Amino acid sequence: MNLVIKIGGAEGIADHQAAFVRNLRELVAEGHRVTIVHGGSDAATRLGEELGTPARFATSPSGHTSRLTDARTLEIFTMATALINRSLVSALQAAGVNAFGLSGLDGRALEAERKGPFRVVENGRRRLVRGDLTGRPKRADGDILQHLLDASCVPVVAPLGIDRESSVALNVDGDRAAAAIARAVGAEVLVILTAVPGVLADFPREDSLIGHVPTTGLDQLIELAGGRMKKKVLAASEALRTADESGTPPHRVVIATAAAAAPITSALAGCGTVLGAPLLHPVPQS
């Protein structure tokens, strides 16, 4: 199976890295082709505080929250994601997995479209933000990643992109980067591992987990989801439905917890929220 796995920042890698690495090693040994995309927001926030540059976040009128990224913030984000990338590659290599770390900048592996001026809401008032170094992933280079996969490597991609027009580095959302990469490599399944069991209809009640949503129901789910989960559902929607760039959409996206004993295998068995095509034999939700 061809898989793309997005694993979050502190909660996904630092707290549950050992179980994730063991499970990934098993899947690679079984012959699965795996590409990893990791986050970095939490680590960048902590590093910024240590360096005296606290993170600044803004909420759009539609309710999406994102990091405001000036030149110094981008430097901090680059440092934080580089450390995560090296740590994860090191752990995988120690487990016998031939991981290859890179960011979306390397070889233009991930092209993005830089945000133009955009409106945010602060203290109930709207203002215009200009010059932000944030971008929306638009196209991943499937050839580069396929070469690594053909060489029996596991690409581990940090969430930095390169602007299509100016070629400057951009901070990109890891979930949306994973969506672009899943399409580019023709992944059958995109797994997004997070801190909760999946999409919850009544957050934080875990017994309100939504088990399956077809592609036709994604718009309603985007409206229902809140906080960070909204971007994950949006990324799933882009993976399954975006048609303006080259690539093949995955059959399904699974949003599931990183805290399971075998988090990837559990997600593939349906222990989470399955978006797109349903599983033929899902594991009953507890």
Secondary structure as GFF3:
##gff-version 3
##sequence-region A 1 286
A	DSSP	beta_strand	2	7	.	.	.	ID=ss1
A	DSSP	pi_helix	10	14	.	.	.	ID=ss2
A	DSSP	alpha_helix	17	29	.	.	.	ID=ss3
A	DSSP	beta_strand	33	38	.	.	.	ID=ss4
A	DSSP	alpha_helix	41	50	.	.	.	ID=ss5
A	DSSP	beta_strand	57	59	.	.	.	ID=ss6
A	DSSP	beta_strand	65	67	.	.	.	ID=ss7
A	DSSP	alpha_helix	71	94	.	.	.	ID=ss8
A	DSSP	beta_strand	99	103	.	.	.	ID=ss9
A	DSSP	three_ten_helix	106	108	.	.	.	ID=ss10
A	DSSP	beta_strand	110	114	.	.	.	ID=ss11
A	DSSP	beta_strand	118	122	.	.	.	ID=ss12
A	DSSP	beta_strand	125	129	.	.	.	ID=ss13
A	DSSP	beta_strand	134	140	.	.	.	ID=ss14
A	DSSP	alpha_helix	142	150	.	.	.	ID=ss15
A	DSSP	beta_strand	154	158	.	.	.	ID=ss16
A	DSSP	beta_strand	160	163	.	.	.	ID=ss17
A	DSSP	beta_strand	169	172	.	.	.	ID=ss18
A	DSSP	alpha_helix	174	184	.	.	.	ID=ss19
A	DSSP	beta_strand	189	194	.	.	.	ID=ss20
A	DSSP	three_ten_helix	206	208	.	.	.	ID=ss21
A	DSSP	beta_strand	212	213	.	.	.	ID=ss22
A	DSSP	three_ten_helix	215	217	.	.	.	ID=ss23
A	DSSP	alpha_helix	218	224	.	.	.	ID=ss24
A	DSSP	alpha_helix	228	241	.	.	.	ID=ss25
A	DSSP	beta_strand	252	257	.	.	.	ID=ss26
A	DSSP	alpha_helix	263	268	.	.	.	ID=ss27
A	DSSP	beta_strand	273	276	.	.	.	ID=ss28
###
